[in-house]
Amino acid sequence: MKHLSPTVRFDAALLNKYNQPLPRYTSYPPATELTDRFDRSTFRTALAVGNHKKTPLSLYCHIPFCETPCYFCGCNTIITQRKQVAEPYLDYLARHIRQIASLVNPDRRVQQLHWGGGTPNYLSQRQVEFLWNQLNENFKLDADAEVSIEINPRYVDRDYIMFLRMLGFNRISFGIQDFNPKVQEAVNRVQPEAMLFNVMEWIREARFASVNVDLIYGLPFQTPETFEETVQKTLELNPDRIAVFNFAYVPWLKPIQKRMPQAAMPNAAEKLKILQMTIAQLTQNGYVFIGMDHFAKPNDELAIAQQAGELHRNFQGYTTKPESDLLGFGITSISMLQDVYVQNHKRLKDFYRAIDAGELPIAQGVQLTRDDLIRRTVIMELMCQFQLSMPDLESKYHLGFDRDFNDYFESELSLLDALEADGLLRRWGDGIEVTSIGRLLIRNIASVFDTYLRHKSSQRFSQSV
């Protein structure tokens, strides 16, 4: 199947028509399907299967602490300036790492390691080194592993950046959101332009292999004109990857968002203008539109992997590492094995109590059925490659022995008729291809194959555009 042109057609009326709350599909089933009625023994079984196959590993460490709240944030965080809270957490985190490592074949190699939050640089250099050593003493990192960390640029200096690189981190990301001071004040994230350029200069000096920055559109006081200034300044920073997220206003889930002036947020029409301008500016300046909200330079691994049809997606977003098992450490972290997803306890006291009792600190989970696995493959192929080969899917899951793709997805394919009529996708005898406008509405296309979505309110999710 051929690959798509990076040119993105923009149709505001069509985007408005399909703008609705939908999952982001970092997984299928979505994380909303995890339940506390989950049989925790299946996690150990799934680990044993990975051990037998020597499936590569991807590790995630969650550092939940932040000194101050960002009002737009949808992450699982603990706001405190009492830095002493980090010490007991790191002790329990180390015990959790050792607990999981004891269940993992030591020959399994780590292809990816990521620290997220919260604010990972909430930790002191001594604490960072302690956690780094715990991970390296219990797991084997590949020599060319992707080792990344998220930082808050307000709480680093040149020495801290150099220390992270010396330790072994080779990728780094930080949030800009918006360069405009009025917007920054409205979301309680004031970071002067000079600060951001200094941080990028230090990162380049330290020779990190890749730098990612995050922008958010839909925040208070943003206009197409002010956000264009943000995009231009971001281009001056020259990052390797740029994520441009649509702000998810979900005050029923994140009450802190109520502190922002909702009346000052751009309306739907303004947001679409911002999105159109952003895509145009970034693609005209050499970035490849990877999908949904990600852009990368043509020589970046994400762009290369997508061109080769080898891009993948997990709870950490787009990735080039395919068949790895994702193991999550710390509160709220999600582990994603081949057919089992689990999430750790969300409260410190529950996490600590489980570790003290010698139990896995699993709060909820889900075991995937064969149907889940088939649908996951369909959704992830569409989300990542923007195309799907029916014969490939039939071969992978032996669908031809009972019924072929068209029989299996008879009702779903009928739902695609309206999307095809609106120009979101094209179909032929053995394939589905997402069009340029369809890329912006990929969540809508993927949701056709989501059986869970049919049985619940979609208001639990953010808007698709």
For each residue, the residues with C-beta under 8 A, 3 or more apart:
1: 309 387 389 431 433
2: 433
3: 306 307 309 387
4: 386 387 433 434 435 436 439
5: 436
6: 283 288 289
7: 283 436
8: 279 283 289 436 437 439 440
9: 435 436 437
10: 15 276 279 280 437 440
11: 14 15 423 437
12: 15 16 269 272 273 276
13: 16 17
14: 11 17 18 422 423 424 437 441
15: 10 11 12 18 19 272 275 437 440 441 465
16: 12 13 19 268 269 272 465
17: 13 14 422
18: 14 15 422 424 441 444 464 465
19: 15 16 268 463 464 465
20: 444 458 463 464
21: 458 459 460 461 462 463 464
22: 443 444 447 453 458 461 462 463 464
23: 30 32 443 447 450 453 461
24: 30 292 443 461 462
25: 28 30 313 379 380 383 443 446
26: 30 31 313 314 315 316 317
27: 30 31 314 315 334 336 341 376
28: 25 372 375 376 379 380 450
29: 32 33 341 366 368 372 376 452
30: 23 24 25 26 27 33 450 452
31: 26 27 34 315 334 341 343
32: 23 29 452 456 460 461
33: 29 30 366 452
34: 31 38 334 341 342 343 364 365 366
35: 38 364 365 366
36: 363 364
37:
38: 34 35 42 342 362 364 365 366 367
39: 42 367
40: 43 44 342 360 362 365
41: 44 45
42: 38 39 45 46 340 365 367
43: 40 46 47 335 337 340 342 360 362 365
44: 40 41 47 48 103 360
45: 41 42 48 49 340
46: 42 43 49 50 325 337 338 339 340
47: 43 44 50 51 103 104 325 337
48: 44 45 51 52 103
49: 45 46 52 53 337 338
50: 46 47 53 54 55 104 105 108 325 337 338
51: 47 48 54 104 105 108
52: 48 49
53: 49 50
54: 50 51 105 107 108
55: 50 108 323 324 325 338
56: 108 109 110 111 142 321 323 324 325
57: 104 108 109 110 111 112 139 324 325 326 327
58: 110 111 112 113 114 314 316 319 321 324 325 326 327
59: 110 112 113 114 135 139 326 327 329
60: 113 114 115 116 315 316 326 327 328 329 333 334
61: 93 113 114 115 116 120 131 135 329 330 333
62: 76 116 117 118 328 329 330 331 332 333
63: 86 115 116 117 118 119 120 122 123 330
64: 76 77 78 89 117 118 330 331 332
65: 77 78 79 80 85 86 89 117 118 119 122
66: 69 70 77 78 79 80 117 118 119 122 152
67: 79 80 81 119 122 155
68: 79 81 188
69: 66 73 77 79 188 256
70: 66 73 175 177 187 188 189
71: 186 187 188 189 256 257 259 260
72: 177 187 189 216 219 247 257 260
73: 69 70 77 254 256
74: 248 250 253 254
75: 116 117 118
76: 62 64 118 331 332 346
77: 64 65 66 69 73 117 118
78: 64 65 66 85 118 348
79: 65 66 67 68 69
80: 65 66 67 85
81: 67 68
82: 85
83: 86 122 124
84: 87
85: 65 78 80 82 88 89
86: 63 65 83 89 90 122 123 124 127
87: 84 90 91 127
88: 85 91 92 352
89: 64 65 85 86 92 93 330 348
90: 86 87 93 94 123 127 130 131
91: 87 88 94 95
92: 88 89 95 96 351 352 355
93: 61 89 90 96 97 131 134 329 330
94: 90 91 97 98 130 131 134
95: 91 92 98 99 355
96: 92 93 99 100 329 330 344 351 355 361
97: 93 94 100 101 134 135 138 329
98: 94 95 101 102 134 138
99: 95 96 102 103 355 360
100: 96 97 103 104 327 329 360
101: 97 98 104 106 138 139
102: 98 99
103: 44 47 48 99 100
104: 47 50 51 57 100 101 108 139 327
105: 50 51 54 108
106: 101 140
107: 54 140
108: 50 51 54 55 56 57 104 105 139 140
109: 56 57 140 141 142 145
110: 56 57 58 59 113 139 140 141 142 145
111: 56 57 58 142 145 146 321 324
112: 57 58 59 145 146 147 148 316 319 321 324
113: 58 59 60 61 110 135 141 145 146 147 148
114: 58 59 60 61 146 147 148 149 316
115: 60 61 63 120 131 148 149 150
116: 60 61 62 63 75 120 150 316
117: 62 63 64 65 66 75 77 120 122 150
118: 62 63 64 65 66 75 76 77 78 122
119: 63 65 66 67 122 150 151 152 155
120: 61 63 115 116 117 123 128 149 150 151
121: 128 149 151 152 155 156 160
122: 63 65 66 67 83 86 117 118 119 152 155
123: 63 86 90 120 127 128 131
124: 83 86 127 128
125: 128 129 160 163
126: 129 130
127: 86 87 90 123 124 130 131
128: 120 121 123 124 125 131 132 163 164 167
129: 125 126 132 133 167
130: 90 94 126 127 133 134
131: 61 90 93 94 115 123 127 128 134 135
132: 128 129 135 136 167 168
133: 129 130 136 137
134: 93 94 97 98 130 131 137 138
135: 59 61 97 113 131 132 138 139 141
136: 132 133 139 141 168
137: 133 134
138: 97 98 101 134 135
139: 57 59 101 104 108 110 135 136
140: 106 107 108 109 110
141: 109 110 113 135 136 145 147 168
142: 56 109 110 111 145
143:
144:
145: 109 110 111 112 113 141 142
146: 111 112 113 114 170 171 321
147: 112 113 114 141 168 169 170 171
148: 112 113 114 115 169 170 171 172 173 210
149: 114 115 120 121 164 169 171 172 173
150: 115 116 117 119 120 172 173 174 175
151: 119 120 121 155 156 164 172 173 174 199
152: 66 119 121 122 155 156 174 175
153: 156 174 175 191 195 196 199
154: 190 191 195
155: 67 119 121 122 151 152
156: 121 151 152 153 160 161 199 202
157: 160 161 202
158: 161 162 198 202 205
159: 162 163
160: 121 125 156 157 163 164
161: 156 157 158 164 165 172 199 202 203 205 206
162: 158 159 165 166 202 205 206
163: 125 128 159 160 166 167
164: 128 149 151 160 161 167 169 172 206
165: 161 162 169 170 206 207 208
166: 162 163
167: 128 129 132 163 164
168: 132 136 141 147
169: 147 148 149 164 165 172 208
170: 146 147 148 165 208 209 210
171: 146 147 148 149 208 209 210 211 212
172: 148 149 150 151 161 164 169 203 208 210 211 212
173: 148 149 150 151 211 212 213 214 241
174: 150 151 152 153 196 199 212 213 214
175: 70 150 152 153 189 213 214
176: 179 191 196 213 214 215 230 234
177: 70 72 183 184 187 189 214 215 216 219
178: 183 184 187 215 216 219 222 226 227 230
179: 176 184 193 196 229 230 233 234
180: 183 184 221 222 226 227 229 230
181: 184 185 190 192
182: 185 186 221
183: 177 178 180 186 187 219 220 221 222 226
184: 177 178 179 180 181 187 189 190 191
185: 181 182 188 190
186: 71 182 183 219 220 221 260 261 264
187: 70 71 72 177 178 183 184 219 220 260
188: 68 69 70 71 185 259
189: 70 71 72 175 177 184
190: 154 181 184 185
191: 153 154 176 184 195 196
192: 181 195 196
193: 179 196 197 233
194: 197 198
195: 153 154 191 192 198 199
196: 153 174 176 179 191 192 193 199 200 237
197: 193 194 200 201 236 237
198: 158 194 195 201 202
199: 151 153 156 161 174 195 196 202 203
200: 196 197 203 204 211 237 238 239
201: 197 198 204 205
202: 156 157 158 161 162 198 199 205 206
203: 161 172 199 200 206 208 211
204: 200 201 207 208 211
205: 158 161 162 201 202
206: 161 162 164 165 202 203
207: 165 204
208: 165 169 170 171 172 203 204 211
209: 170 171
210: 148 170 171 172 240 241 300 301
211: 171 172 173 200 203 204 208 239 240 241
212: 171 172 173 174 239 240 241 242 243
213: 173 174 175 176 234 237 239 241 242 243
214: 173 174 175 176 177 242 243 244 245
215: 176 177 178 230 231 234 242 243 244 245 278
216: 72 177 178 219 244 245 246 247
217: 222 227 244 245 246 247 266 271 274 275 278
218: 222 246 247 249 265 266 271 274
219: 72 177 178 183 186 187 216 222 247 260 265
220: 183 186 187 260 261 262 264 265
221: 180 182 183 186 226 264
222: 178 180 183 217 218 219 226 227 265 266 270 274
223: 226 227 266 270 274
224: 227 228 270 273 274 277
225: 228 229
226: 178 180 183 221 222 223 229 230
227: 178 180 217 222 223 224 230 231 274 277 278
228: 224 225 231 232 277 281
229: 179 180 225 226 232 233
230: 176 178 179 180 215 226 227 233 234
231: 215 227 228 234 235 277 278 281 282
232: 228 229 235 236 281
233: 179 193 229 230 236 237
234: 176 179 213 215 230 231 237 239 242
235: 231 232 238 281 282 285
236: 197 232 233
237: 196 197 200 213 233 234
238: 200 235
239: 200 211 212 213 234 242
240: 210 211 212 296 297 300
241: 173 210 211 212 213 294 295 296 297 300 302
242: 212 213 214 215 234 239 282 287 294 295 296
243: 212 213 214 215 293 294 295 317
244: 214 215 216 217 275 278 282 293 294 295
245: 214 215 216 217 248 293
246: 216 217 218 271 275 293 462 463 465
247: 72 216 217 218 219 265
248: 74 245 462 463
249: 218 257 262 265 462
250: 74 253 254 257 462
251: 254 255 257 258
252: 255
253: 74 250
254: 73 74 250 251 257
255: 251 252 258
256: 69 71 73 259
257: 71 72 249 250 251 254 260
258: 251 255 262
259: 71 188 256
260: 71 72 186 187 219 220 257 264 265
261: 186 220 264 265
262: 220 249 258 265
263:
264: 186 220 221 260 261
265: 218 219 220 222 247 249 260 261 262
266: 217 218 222 223 270 271 274
267: 270 271
268: 16 19 271 272
269: 12 16 272 273
270: 222 223 224 266 267 273 274
271: 217 218 246 266 267 268 274 275 465
272: 12 15 16 268 269 275 276 465
273: 12 224 269 270 276 277
274: 217 218 222 223 224 227 266 270 271 277 278
275: 15 217 244 246 271 272 278 279 440 465
276: 10 12 272 273 279 280
277: 224 227 228 231 273 274 280 281
278: 215 217 227 231 244 274 275 281 282
279: 8 10 275 276 282 283 289
280: 10 276 277 283 284
281: 228 231 232 235 277 278 284 285
282: 231 235 242 244 278 279 285 287 289 295
283: 6 7 8 279 280 286 287 288 289 295
284: 280 281
285: 235 281 282
286: 283 297 298
287: 242 282 283 295 296 297
288: 6 283 295 296 297 298 300 303 306
289: 6 8 279 282 283 294 295 439
290: 294 295 296 302 303 306 311 318
291: 294 306 311 318 383 384 386 439 442
292: 24 383 439 442 443
293: 243 244 245 246
294: 241 242 243 244 289 290 291 302 317 318
295: 241 242 243 244 282 283 287 288 289 290
296: 240 241 242 287 288 290 300 301 302 303
297: 240 241 286 287 288 300 303
298: 286 288 303
299: 303 304
300: 210 240 241 288 296 297 303 304
301: 210 296 304 305 320
302: 241 290 294 296 305 306 311 318 320
303: 288 290 296 297 298 299 300 306 307
304: 299 300 301 307 308 320
305: 301 302 308 310 311 312 320
306: 3 288 290 291 302 303 309 310 311 384 385
307: 3 303 304
308: 304 305
309: 1 3 306 385 387
310: 305 306 320 322
311: 290 291 302 305 306 318 319 320 384 385
312: 305 318 319 320 321 322 380 384
313: 25 26 317 318 319 380 383 384
314: 26 27 58 317 319 326 336
315: 26 27 31 60 326 328 334 336
316: 26 58 60 112 114 116 319 326
317: 26 243 294 313 314
318: 290 291 294 302 311 312 313 384
319: 58 112 311 312 313 314 316
320: 301 302 304 305 310 311 312
321: 56 58 111 112 146 312 324
322: 310 312
323: 55 56 338
324: 55 56 57 58 111 112 321
325: 46 47 50 55 56 57 58 335 336 337 338
326: 57 58 59 60 314 315 316 334 335 336 337
327: 57 58 59 60 100 104 335
328: 60 62 315 333 334 335 336 343 344
329: 59 60 61 62 93 96 97 100 333 344
330: 61 62 63 64 89 93 96 333 344 351
331: 62 64 76 344 345 346 347 348 351 361
332: 62 64 76 343 344 345 346
333: 60 61 62 328 329 330 343 344
334: 27 31 34 60 315 326 328 341 342 343 344
335: 43 325 326 327 328 340 341 342 343 344
336: 27 314 315 325 326 328 341
337: 43 46 47 49 50 325 326 340 341
338: 46 49 50 55 323 325
339: 46 367 368 372 373
340: 42 43 45 46 335 337 365 366 367 368
341: 27 29 31 34 334 335 336 337 365 366 368
342: 34 38 40 43 334 335 362 364 365
343: 31 34 328 332 333 334 335 346 362 363 364 365
344: 96 328 329 330 331 332 333 334 335 351 361 362 363
345: 331 332 350 351 354 361 362 363
346: 76 331 332 343 350 363
347: 331 350 351
348: 78 89 331 351 352
349: 352 353
350: 345 346 347 353 354 361 363
351: 92 96 330 331 344 345 347 348 354 355 361
352: 88 92 348 349 355 356
353: 349 350 356 357
354: 345 350 351 357 359 360 361 362
355: 92 95 96 99 351 352 358 359 361
356: 352 353
357: 353 354
358: 355
359: 354 355
360: 40 43 44 99 100 354
361: 96 331 344 345 350 351 354 355
362: 38 40 43 342 343 344 345 354 365
363: 36 343 344 345 346 350
364: 34 35 36 38 342 343
365: 34 35 38 40 42 43 340 341 342 343 362
366: 29 33 34 35 38 340 341
367: 38 39 42 339 340
368: 29 339 340 341 372 373 376
369: 372 373
370: 373 374 397
371: 374 375 451
372: 28 29 339 368 369 375 376
373: 339 368 369 370 376 377 397
374: 370 371 377 378 393 397 399 408
375: 28 371 372 378 379 449 450 451
376: 27 28 29 368 372 373 379 380
377: 373 374 380 381 393 396 397
378: 374 375 381 382 388 393 409 449
379: 25 28 375 376 382 383 446 449 450
380: 25 28 312 313 376 377 383 384
381: 377 378 384 385 387 388 389 393
382: 378 379 385 386 387 388 432 434 442 445 446 449
383: 25 291 292 313 379 380 442 446
384: 291 306 311 312 313 318 380 381
385: 306 309 311 381 382 388
386: 4 291 382 433 434 438 439 442
387: 1 3 4 309 381 382 431 432 433 434
388: 378 381 382 385 392 393 431 432 433
389: 1 381 392 393 430 431
390: 393 394 404 405 406 430 431 432
391: 394 395 430
392: 388 389 395 396
393: 374 377 378 381 388 389 390 396 397 399 405
394: 390 391 397 398 399 400 404 405
395: 391 392 398 400
396: 377 392 393
397: 370 373 374 377 393 394
398: 394 395 401
399: 374 393 394 402 403 404 405 408
400: 394 395 404
401: 398
402: 399
403: 399 407 408
404: 390 394 399 400 407 408
405: 390 393 394 399 408 409
406: 390 409 410 413
407: 403 404 410
408: 374 399 403 404 405
409: 378 405 406 412 413 449
410: 406 407 413 414
411: 414 415
412: 409 415 416 448 449
413: 406 409 410 416 417
414: 410 411 417
415: 411 412 418 419 448
416: 412 413 419 420 425 427 432 445 448
417: 413 414 420 421
418: 415 421 422
419: 415 416 422 424 425 438 444 445 448
420: 416 417 423 424 425 426 427
421: 417 418
422: 14 17 18 418 419
423: 11 14 420 435 437 438
424: 14 18 419 420 434 435 437 438 441 444 445
425: 416 419 420 432 433 434 435 438 445
426: 420 432 433 435
427: 416 420 431 432 433
428: 431
429:
430: 389 390 391
431: 1 387 388 389 390 427 428
432: 382 387 388 390 416 425 426 427
433: 1 2 4 386 387 388 425 426 427
434: 4 382 386 387 424 425 438 439 442 445
435: 4 9 423 424 425 426 438 439
436: 4 5 7 8 9 439
437: 8 9 10 11 14 15 423 424 440 441
438: 386 419 423 424 425 434 435 441 442 445
439: 4 8 289 291 292 386 434 435 436 442
440: 8 10 15 275 437 465
441: 14 15 18 424 437 438 444 445 464 465
442: 291 292 382 383 386 434 438 439 445 446
443: 22 23 24 25 292 446 447 464
444: 18 20 22 419 424 441 447 448 464
445: 382 416 419 424 425 434 438 441 442 448
446: 25 379 382 383 442 443 449 450
447: 22 23 443 444 450 453
448: 412 415 416 419 444 445
449: 375 378 379 382 409 412 446
450: 23 28 30 375 379 446 447 453 454
451: 371 375 454 455
452: 29 30 32 33 455 456
453: 22 23 447 450 456 458
454: 450 451
455: 451 452
456: 32 452 453 460
457: 460
458: 20 21 22 453 461
459: 21
460: 21 32 456 457
461: 21 22 23 24 32 458
462: 21 22 24 246 248 249 250
463: 19 20 21 22 246 248
464: 18 19 20 21 22 441 443 444
465: 15 16 18 19 246 271 272 275 440 441
